[in-house]
């Protein structure tokens, strides 16, 4: 029997759903360290990823036909080798839209309402008001990367009566935005935004997109939020912009180097909120949505219409 490996922790009920969807497959439900090497070699479908997939499931005699990533970000996967091996790759784009968008709004509120400085003062037992507070109401948010997560951020921002500008690489419209621009107009958008929310994936085109020249386009009162990929930002340029007053603050969930080194200057900057890459982290609802995506794709894959898989990666575009 052909083999499917599911590397996620699923309940018995969830496992049974996968079994019913693929009754003619042998299905291995196990954490990465508990999967036998030969199972990796025999696997036709893998839900999840770990280094052993690259070591044992790819190559000249590979049986692997499809990988369903449990993450929206796939820049850490060996895309060239996957393409060369003829493996279809689907990501989890859109699954984490609710949790990531809530993190975005939390970071924006934390910066605008002085929560970050108040926490610093609390730790020092100092009663001190922030020098200046802001209101999100009536301000402008620029959402850079207006996919499903960006659209959800826009929906939540609408409750604060914010002006919403979307920037899409495709240049298409974003129904939830007041205005939408192509990526070529990024600098113009940065000029007017009070909050810049970066949700871009990491590609050859987006690496270090946000550098000193980009931060120089922003208002001195603007806040930068990054829930996309860490390497879309040149970190030393962001630190310089934050320490020089080029921008007012930053809310960061992703970093070029993870974990962030303990001696990194970002740890001690008073105008920065950091979370340890948890915006799209595991929640019960995210697991339910991810499983629904996998089962739906599994049905499509088994039907033979493999090019119709949801979130199918275009290797040329790297997303």
C-alpha positions in Angstrom: 0.0 0.0 0.0 1.2 3.5 -0.7 2.1 5.6 2.4 1.0 8.9 3.9 2.9 10.5 6.8 1.2 13.0 9.0 3.7 14.7 11.3 1.2 16.7 13.3 -0.4 15.8 16.6 -4.0 15.0 15.7 -6.8 13.6 17.8 -8.2 10.1 17.2 -11.2 11.7 15.5 -9.0 13.8 13.2 -6.9 10.8 12.4 -10.0 8.8 11.5 -11.1 11.6 9.1 -7.8 11.2 7.2 -8.1 7.4 7.1 -11.7 7.7 5.7 -10.5 10.1 3.0 -7.6 7.8 1.9 -8.8 4.2 2.7 -6.3 2.6 0.2 -3.3 4.2 1.9 -1.2 3.2 4.8 -1.1 6.2 7.1 1.6 6.9 9.6 0.6 9.4 12.4 3.7 10.2 14.4 6.0 13.0 15.6 9.1 13.5 13.5 11.4 11.6 15.8 9.1 8.5 15.9 8.8 8.0 12.1 10.9 5.0 10.8 13.4 5.9 8.1 11.8 3.4 5.7 8.5 5.2 6.1 10.1 8.4 4.8 11.5 6.4 1.8 8.1 4.9 1.0 6.0 8.0 1.5 4.0 9.3 -1.4 2.3 12.1 0.6 3.8 14.0 3.6 1.8 16.4 5.7 4.4 18.6 7.5 8.2 18.9 7.1 11.4 18.1 8.9 15.0 17.6 7.7 14.5 13.8 7.3 12.0 14.5 4.5 14.9 16.1 2.5 17.4 13.4 3.5 15.2 10.3 2.9 12.1 11.1 0.8 13.7 13.0 -2.0 16.2 11.7 -4.6 16.5 9.6 -7.7 14.1 6.8 -6.5 11.8 9.1 -4.6 8.1 8.1 -4.3 7.1 11.4 -2.9 4.5 13.2 -5.0 3.1 15.8 -2.7 4.0 17.8 0.4 1.4 19.7 2.4 3.2 22.3 4.5 1.7 23.0 7.9 3.1 26.5 7.6 2.4 29.5 5.3 6.1 30.1 4.9 8.0 27.7 2.7 11.3 29.7 2.1 13.1 27.3 4.4 12.3 24.3 2.3 14.6 23.0 -0.5 12.4 24.4 -3.3 14.9 23.6 -6.1 15.2 19.9 -5.0 11.4 19.6 -4.6 10.9 20.9 -8.1 13.6 18.8 -9.6 12.0 15.7 -7.9 8.6 16.6 -9.4 7.0 17.1 -6.0 3.9 19.2 -5.7 4.1 21.6 -2.7 1.1 23.2 -1.1 1.4 25.7 1.8 -1.0 26.8 4.5 -1.7 30.3 3.2 -4.8 31.8 4.6 -5.2 29.2 7.4 -3.5 31.5 9.9 -5.2 34.7 8.8 -7.3 35.1 12.0 -4.4 34.6 14.5 -1.9 36.6 12.5 -4.3 39.5 12.0 -5.1 39.6 15.7 -1.4 39.7 16.4 -1.0 42.6 14.0 -3.7 44.6 15.8 -2.3 43.8 19.2 1.1 45.1 18.1 -0.4 48.2 16.7 -2.4 48.9 19.8 0.6 48.1 22.0 2.7 50.7 20.2 0.0 53.4 19.8 -1.3 53.2 23.3 2.0 53.2 25.1 1.7 49.6 26.3 5.3 48.8 25.4 6.8 51.7 27.4 4.4 51.0 30.3 5.6 47.4 30.5 9.2 48.7 30.7 8.2 51.1 33.5 6.3 48.4 35.3 9.4 46.2 35.5 11.3 49.1 36.9 8.5 50.0 39.3 8.4 53.5 37.8 5.2 55.5 37.5 5.7 57.4 34.2 3.4 58.3 31.4 4.5 57.9 27.8 5.6 61.2 26.3 3.0 60.9 23.4 0.2 58.6 22.7 -1.6 58.0 19.4 -5.0 56.9 18.3 -5.5 54.4 15.5 -8.8 55.9 14.8 -8.6 58.0 11.6 -5.0 57.0 10.9 -3.7 55.2 7.8 -2.5 51.6 7.6 -0.5 50.3 4.7 -0.8 46.6 4.3 2.1 45.3 2.2 1.2 41.9 0.9 -2.5 42.0 0.6 -3.4 38.3 0.4 -5.8 36.5 2.8 -4.0 37.7 5.9 -3.8 41.2 4.6 -7.5 41.2 3.9 -8.3 40.0 7.4 -6.1 42.8 8.8 -8.0 45.3 6.7 -11.3 43.9 8.0 -10.2 44.4 11.6 -8.7 47.8 10.9 -12.0 49.0 9.5 -13.5 48.7 13.0 -11.0 51.5 14.0 -12.2 53.6 11.1 -8.7 53.6 9.7 -7.9 54.4 6.1 -6.6 51.2 4.5 -4.1 51.1 1.7 -3.2 47.7 0.2 0.0 47.0 -1.8 -0.2 43.9 -4.0 2.6 42.4 -6.0 0.0 41.5 -8.7 -1.3 45.0 -8.8 -4.9 43.7 -8.4 -7.6 45.2 -6.3 -8.2 44.5 -2.6 -11.9 44.9 -1.9 -11.4 45.7 1.8 -9.0 48.6 1.1 -9.8 52.2 0.3 -6.9 52.1 -2.3 -4.7 49.4 -3.7 -1.4 49.9 -5.4 1.1 47.7 -7.2 4.5 47.1 -5.6 6.1 49.7 -7.8 4.3 52.4 -5.8 5.6 51.2 -2.4 7.6 54.3 -1.7 4.6 56.5 -2.3 2.5 54.5 0.1 5.2 54.6 2.8 5.1 58.4 2.7 1.5 58.5 3.9 1.2 55.5 6.2 1.0 55.8 10.0 1.3 52.0 10.3 3.2 49.8 7.8 2.3 46.1 8.1 4.6 43.8 6.3 3.1 40.4 5.4 5.3 39.5 2.5 6.7 36.1 1.9 10.5 35.7 1.4 11.5 35.5 -2.3 14.5 36.7 -4.3 12.5 39.9 -4.9 11.5 40.6 -1.3 14.7 39.8 0.5 15.8 43.0 2.3 13.0 44.9 0.6 12.7 47.0 3.8 16.1 48.7 4.1 17.4 52.1 5.1 16.0 53.6 1.9 12.5 52.3 2.6 12.5 53.4 6.3 13.6 56.9 5.1 10.4 57.1 3.1 8.2 56.6 6.2 6.9 59.3 8.6 8.9 59.8 11.8 5.7 59.1 13.7 5.1 55.8 11.8 5.2 52.3 13.2 6.5 49.3 11.3 4.9 45.8 11.9 6.5 42.7 10.6 4.5 39.4 10.6 5.8 38.3 7.2 9.3 36.9 7.0 12.3 38.2 8.9 14.7 38.4 5.9 12.4 40.8 4.1 13.9 43.4 6.4 17.6 44.4 6.7 17.8 44.2 10.5 20.7 46.6 11.0 18.8 49.2 9.0 15.7 48.7 11.1 17.7 49.1 14.3 19.3 52.3 12.9 15.9 53.7 12.0 14.5 52.9 15.4 17.4 54.4 17.4 17.7 57.5 15.2 14.0 58.4 15.3 13.6 57.8 11.6 10.5 55.8 12.6 8.6 55.8 15.9 8.5 52.1 16.7 8.2 48.5 15.5 6.2 45.4 16.4 8.1 42.3 15.3 7.1 38.7 15.2 9.7 37.5 12.8 13.4 38.0 12.5 16.3 37.3 10.1 17.9 35.1 12.8 15.7 33.0 15.0 16.0 32.7 17.9 17.2 36.3 18.2 20.6 36.3 19.9 20.4 37.4 23.5 22.9 40.3 22.9 20.9 41.7 20.0 20.1 45.5 20.4 16.4 44.9 19.5 15.9 43.4 23.0 16.6 46.6 24.8 15.0 49.2 22.5 12.1 50.9 24.3 10.1 51.5 21.2 9.9 47.8 20.1 7.5 45.0 20.9 8.7 41.5 20.0 6.9 38.2 20.0 8.8 34.9 19.3 7.3 34.0 15.9 3.9 33.1 17.4 1.5 35.1 15.2 0.6 32.0 13.1 1.3 29.6 16.0 -0.8 26.6 16.9 -4.3 27.2 18.2 -7.1 24.7 18.2 -8.9 26.6 15.5 -5.7 26.8 13.3 -5.3 23.0 13.6 -8.9 22.5 12.6 -8.5 24.8 9.6 -5.2 23.2 8.6 -6.7 19.7 8.8 -9.7 20.8 6.7 -7.2 22.2 4.0 -5.2 18.9 4.1 -8.3 16.7 3.8 -9.7 18.8 1.0 -6.4 18.7 -0.9 -6.1 14.9 -0.2 -9.5 14.4 -1.9 -8.3 16.5 -4.9 -5.0 14.6 -5.1 -6.6 11.2 -5.0 -9.1 12.2 -7.7 -6.1 12.7 -10.0 -6.6 16.4 -10.6 -3.3 17.2 -8.9 -2.8 20.6 -10.5 -6.0 21.9 -8.8 -4.6 21.5 -5.3 -5.4 24.5 -3.0 -2.3 26.8 -2.4 -0.2 25.0 -5.0 3.2 26.6 -5.1 4.5 28.1 -8.4 8.2 27.3 -8.2 9.0 30.1 -10.6 7.4 32.7 -8.4 8.5 31.0 -5.1 4.9 31.4 -3.8 
